[in-house]
Amino acid sequence: MAKDPVRVLVTGAAGQIGYALVPMIARGAMLGPDQPVILHMLDIEPAAEALKGVKMELIDAAFPLLRDVVATTDAVEACKGVNIAVMVGGFPRKEGMERKDVMSKNVSIYKAQASALEKHAAPDCKVLVVANPANTNALIFKEFAPSIPEKNITCLTRLDHNRALGQISEKLNVHVSEVKNVIIWGNHSSTQYPDVNHATVKATNGGEKPVRELVANDNWLNTEFITTVQQRGAAIIKARKLSSALSAASAACDHIRDWVLGTPKGTWVSMGVYSDGSYGIQPGLIYSFPVTCEKGQWSIVQGLKIDEFSRAKMDATAKELVEEKSLAYSCLN
Ligand SMILES: NC(=O)c1ccc[n+]([C@@H]2O[C@H](COP(=O)([O-])OP(=O)(O)OC[C@H]3O[C@@H](n4cnc5c(N)ncnc54)[C@H](O)[C@@H]3O)[C@@H](O)[C@H]2O)c1
């Protein structure tokens, strides 16, 4: 019997990531090849015509899984009954703008959208915030949607996670699917800490070998590897004159897919989630941790050994999040 369709909201759907993301969702890359979907696309008035065009293209692509498309500039209409919300829309930092000005714009967007979703989405709605500053937008979202369980509000650091897998795969000349269990700790910003201390590569005998042992170059792993992952977004802007879009869209699909359908046994992924104090991270921050997912629930991987080098980097990115949080709160007043 055919499954009931799942309603997926994409905000900022007329933008670059939205344009790459909606066809992926309609093809089953997010929820699986047998899951029909209804796409809800929200954007703002100046992008209304472009949004109409995206809807026309979705119709023209004749996707078998796509049951309907709602394209609107009305947040209430967009949020009605949605089961999954991918929040891509936001206010970008423009030249000459202060950090506080950008924060203030996004705080008011996330405050309003949190209230709309809380009132109109399906009760079990899962939320993924992509728009930057992603962790702090998710935190504001959580504050203003108190009836949505904090376990249902996450932010995207899977792109950074996938970038780390990609760098190790290139270095060792192995396929990316053979590398697993890297970790992105902290903020989706240049203070994030990409950690390979627990990462492994599939060995030819079926076992696993530690990445550190195979790379055999601690200096590279502790310096260039980290900065390459941290600054990959800037490198893409330099090359493309536009920020990463297809890889961000693909990572958003990976994030939701693993959250809903589960992570493979023995594998974890990175997600920005509500800190419960694990690994000494201040409770209440939205911080990227290693997580496993089962039956639609994520749990933070516990008991990993943290060395001094990692500790310092994990604390530095937490400190930045505490500062962002207080900046965001100052914008509320
Ligand atoms: N977390 C990550 O890994 C990651 C990666 C890449 C980009 N990003 C962020 O994702 C966001 C989107 O990137 P993009 O390249 O698609 O940007 P974009 O400018 O191409 O698109 C953004 C869209 O959001 C819309 N928008 C603005 N305010 C809105 C609102 N209040 N409600 C609904 N829509 C609104 C805009 O009209 C636009 O269509 C940016 O904040 C970017 O920094 C995050």
The ligand as an SDF file (V2000), in Angstrom:
LIG
                    3D

 44 48  0  0  0  0  0  0  0  0999 V2000
   24.5230   25.4170    7.7560 N   0  0  0  0  0  0  0  0  0  0  0  0
   25.1700   25.2700    6.6210 C   0  0  0  0  0  0  0  0  0  0  0  0
   25.9310   24.3070    6.4460 O   0  0  0  0  0  0  0  0  0  0  0  0
   25.0040   26.2670    5.4880 C   0  0  0  0  0  0  0  0  0  0  0  0
   25.6720   26.0590    4.2740 C   0  0  0  0  0  0  0  0  0  0  0  0
   25.4970   26.9650    3.2390 C   0  0  0  0  0  0  0  0  0  0  0  0
   24.6800   28.0940    3.4180 C   0  0  0  0  0  0  0  0  0  0  0  0
   24.0710   28.2670    4.6190 N   0  0  0  0  0  0  0  0  0  0  0  0
   23.1590   29.4080    4.8370 C   0  0  0  0  0  0  0  0  0  0  0  0
   21.9090   29.1020    4.2310 O   0  0  0  0  0  0  0  0  0  0  0  0
   21.2180   30.3030    3.9350 C   0  0  0  0  0  0  0  0  0  0  0  0
   20.6580   30.2850    2.5230 C   0  0  0  0  0  0  0  0  0  0  0  0
   21.7100   30.2770    1.5870 O   0  0  0  0  0  0  0  0  0  0  0  0
   21.4100   30.5120    0.0280 P   0  0  0  0  0  0  0  0  0  0  0  0
   22.7140   30.4140   -0.6560 O   0  0  0  0  0  0  0  0  0  0  0  0
   20.2880   29.6570   -0.4270 O   0  0  0  0  0  0  0  0  0  0  0  0
   20.9350   32.0390    0.0810 O   0  0  0  0  0  0  0  0  0  0  0  0
   20.0590   32.8250   -0.9870 P   0  0  0  0  0  0  0  0  0  0  0  0
   20.2380   34.2610   -0.6590 O   0  0  0  0  0  0  0  0  0  0  0  0
   20.2940   32.3350   -2.3660 O   0  0  0  0  0  0  0  0  0  0  0  0
   18.5560   32.3950   -0.5930 O   0  0  0  0  0  0  0  0  0  0  0  0
   17.9500   32.7640    0.5770 C   0  0  0  0  0  0  0  0  0  0  0  0
   16.4580   32.8780    0.3130 C   0  0  0  0  0  0  0  0  0  0  0  0
   15.8020   33.1640    1.5590 O   0  0  0  0  0  0  0  0  0  0  0  0
   14.7690   34.0740    1.2800 C   0  0  0  0  0  0  0  0  0  0  0  0
   14.3530   34.7400    2.5300 N   0  0  0  0  0  0  0  0  0  0  0  0
   14.8850   35.8310    3.1520 C   0  0  0  0  0  0  0  0  0  0  0  0
   14.1910   36.1220    4.2440 N   0  0  0  0  0  0  0  0  0  0  0  0
   13.1990   35.1990    4.3470 C   0  0  0  0  0  0  0  0  0  0  0  0
   12.1520   34.9960    5.2540 C   0  0  0  0  0  0  0  0  0  0  0  0
   11.9670   35.8110    6.2930 N   0  0  0  0  0  0  0  0  0  0  0  0
   11.3220   33.9500    5.0370 N   0  0  0  0  0  0  0  0  0  0  0  0
   11.4730   33.1290    3.9970 C   0  0  0  0  0  0  0  0  0  0  0  0
   12.4590   33.2910    3.0750 N   0  0  0  0  0  0  0  0  0  0  0  0
   13.2970   34.3060    3.2580 C   0  0  0  0  0  0  0  0  0  0  0  0
   15.3720   35.0160    0.2450 C   0  0  0  0  0  0  0  0  0  0  0  0
   14.3590   35.7360   -0.4680 O   0  0  0  0  0  0  0  0  0  0  0  0
   16.0920   34.0150   -0.6590 C   0  0  0  0  0  0  0  0  0  0  0  0
   15.2560   33.5040   -1.6800 O   0  0  0  0  0  0  0  0  0  0  0  0
   22.2120   31.4340    4.2190 C   0  0  0  0  0  0  0  0  0  0  0  0
   21.9480   31.9380    5.5200 O   0  0  0  0  0  0  0  0  0  0  0  0
   23.5450   30.7140    4.2010 C   0  0  0  0  0  0  0  0  0  0  0  0
   24.5070   31.4010    4.9720 O   0  0  0  0  0  0  0  0  0  0  0  0
   24.2200   27.3810    5.6480 C   0  0  0  0  0  0  0  0  0  0  0  0
  1  2  1  0
  2  3  2  0
  2  4  1  0
  4  5  1  0
  4 44  2  0
  5  6  2  0
  6  7  1  0
  7  8  2  0
  8  9  1  0
  8 44  1  0
  9 10  1  0
  9 42  1  0
 10 11  1  0
 11 12  1  0
 11 40  1  0
 12 13  1  0
 13 14  1  0
 14 15  2  0
 14 16  1  0
 14 17  1  0
 17 18  1  0
 18 19  2  0
 18 20  1  0
 18 21  1  0
 21 22  1  0
 22 23  1  0
 23 24  1  0
 23 38  1  0
 24 25  1  0
 25 26  1  0
 25 36  1  0
 26 27  1  0
 26 35  1  0
 27 28  2  0
 28 29  1  0
 29 30  1  0
 29 35  2  0
 30 31  1  0
 30 32  2  0
 32 33  1  0
 33 34  2  0
 34 35  1  0
 36 37  1  0
 36 38  1  0
 38 39  1  0
 40 41  1  0
 40 42  1  0
 42 43  1  0
M  CHG  2   8   1  16  -1
M  END
$$$$
